[in-house]
């Protein structure tokens, strides 16, 4: 019974931090998405103006950054939900 009470207490602690964690996770993901969009658009613009060689690195960087950010977001989300 004592163990169950400890588990309940820990859950309450996690829940009290929940909104703050959600806030950081959500905003971190939105900022990563914004960076991805900016990098992607800028790579499209530079491709248009001075050929594709210069921008392949940029678009790969943007895509990789987005994938990493979404993986972190998903991991934090799952961890927060207790999977």
Buried (B, 14 or more C-beta within 10 A) or exposed (E): EEEEEEEEEEEEEEEEEEEEBEEEBEEBBEEBBEBBEEBBEBBEEBBEEEEEEEBEEBBEBBBEBBEEBBEBBEEBBEEBEEE
